[in-house]
Amino acid sequence: MKKFKIKKGDKVVVIAGDDKGKEGEVLAVYPKKDSVVVAGCKMAKKAVKPNEENKSGGFKSIEMPMHISNVKKVEG
């Protein structure tokens, strides 16, 4: 299994891509895909069906995984 220096809960800064310069907390790490999910970065719209909580359905913004090489751990 691959070992990364970035773990869930670490503070990171995005160094490449559309969200370059944004800081956030790592929500998930996927070693098999070499990717991480960062809070507030690489947002995507997902269609949701109506349910008990959300009567009308609509769209929901979620964070998508990004390659681990696009983030750098923030010290401190």
Beta strands, then each sheet from edge to edge (+ up, - down):
strand 1: 11-14
strand 2: 23-30
strand 3: 35-38
strand 4: 43-48
strand 5: 58-63
strand 6: 66-67
strand 7: 71-73
sheet 1: 6+ 3- 2+ 1- 7+
sheet 2: 4+ 5-
end
